Amino acid sequence: MTSLGGALGGASVAPRALSGDAAPLADARRLSFNQATAERHPLGDVIDACARNGVPGISIWRHKLADAGLERTARRIRDAGLFVSSLCRGGMFPAATATERAARIDDNRRAIDESAALGAEVLVLVCGAAPDRDLAAAREMVGEGIAAIAPYAAERGIRLGIEPLHPAFAAERSCITTMREARLIAERFAPGNVGVVVDVYHVWWDPERAAEIARLGERIAGYHVNDWLVPAKNVLMNRGMMGDGVIELRRIRAEVERAGYRGPIEVEIFNEALWERPLDEIVRLTKDRFVEVA
Amino acid sequence: MTSLGGALGGASVAPRALSGDAAPLADARRLSFNQATAERHPLGDVIDACARNGVPGISIWRHKLADAGLERTARRIRDAGLFVSSLCRGGMFPAATATERAARIDDNRRAIDESAALGAEVLVLVCGAAPDRDLAAAREMVGEGIAAIAPYAAERGIRLGIEPLHPAFAAERSCITTMREARLIAERFAPGNVGVVVDVYHVWWDPERAAEIARLGERIAGYHVNDWLVPAKNVLMNRGMMGDGVIELRRIRAEVERAGYRGPIEVEIFNEALWERPLDEIVRLTKDRFVEVA
């Protein structure tokens, strides 16, 4: 792993394009290709395609990592010279029984170990939904789960990034749906230990968006771009390539940068039509759109 | 029109079942059948089915009203002895040009006239989405639109009810997505002039839900029940009958009643499978579930 992601996280290396109020162009050195954007392709091929097309960073999903093998993947990423912005995903804390909740904690510890082995900066937490109808109880379990793994993550130098998901996922994936709610949990811990991942797909609609991004400040543990397509059909698969939807990407990036964030920017797109395209075409389109509109 | 809806809105007639902290059963005298729940049937038939099955209230959509005729519908509702909890819908204020925005204002005035002719207590406002990507500008247009029609509504005794929609509709139907945002607009006007409609489908996930319902207090201009089905597919059509999904209906009703709301409770369900059933079956199922689980 190179330390480019880490270097970009430091205030002293803010790229030229980022000076001023709203950066006119996204700096390609910050681009991290989230592997879910090429879901149909094996992880090894995606690593090579990033290196081949000048994409400096990658974000990795655990189910793909399990297929490809941890040691082998870590070596391949090192050899390709990519930085790893994040591992997706930990979380999923709420469960009906104490035994099951403990098993989820154990799995999160394994995810932290994997993050460390890959040199990932952040473990993204998708917090999980209520096992029954009780949202308040589920939110408690999330707080308890993060408290249970935070020291383990700190010891291994892995930052936890709570990713609030769009409210459309509240019943099935995450009872944590707003930046405000994620921030209130994160603030129980040191900023370098637990932060918040801002994904435009999940937060673009929020009337508190700009204010919350400002409040997050150094808590921002990652920034993800994509787009919201219109008309929306299947909400999970409604993500599009930057520029194809209605999200004010430049405005949100300016908000995130005013808050002080200078780290990697991940492109994460779940989209069947995109997934069917050839790998190099996906990676090149991602890079082009990233520079043009993100 | 009978004045049952209005009577239930008064503090002096709080039904017995509503004393105590959380009403164990919903009082069927508060039930209003939103006509969209039987979308495939003509309005006249729905009015008759409500009367025949002991459903005391109805909520009417304007496209159905246009088909059935205003005067004729008003007479039929009077004859059936139903109260009209609301007319759906005004709003849709944001538009790309001043001419188009003025046309929307005119249309809202017509909706207010129709509400008055029907004896509806509330005109529900679905506020509209941004004509381009600019959410902040669209929100401004919503505030301006409501300000333009509020005096006209007050003169005719019609209350405007801003309905925040689930964030999944932010790109296509309403840039107003949270109770908090709706409340901040409503507070520019007298409570009897502009309130907020609380629909569980749109707000159940909100971490600020209980606090915002309490803050709304006398601003609550309507309460709508249905359910959020799992797994979610098409978000617009993901509504289910009360009890078939994951929404904590009793808890939310208790919150609304603690805030002081004693008015009609509408059942509004957009669901293809339900729509295909015979009209009397839909109305009876609605009433049964309303009493059992809402």
Interface residues (C-beta under 8 A of the other chain):
Chain A: A130 R133 D134 L135 R139 H166 P167 A168 A170 A171 E172 C175 T177 T178 R180 E181 W204 W205 D206 P207 E208 W228 V230 P231 A232 K233 N234 V235 G245 V246 I247 E248
Chain B: A130 R133 D134 L135 R139 H166 P167 A168 A170 A171 E172 T177 T178 R180 E181 W204 W205 D206 P207 E208 W228 V230 P231 A232 K233 N234 V235 G245 V246 I247 E248
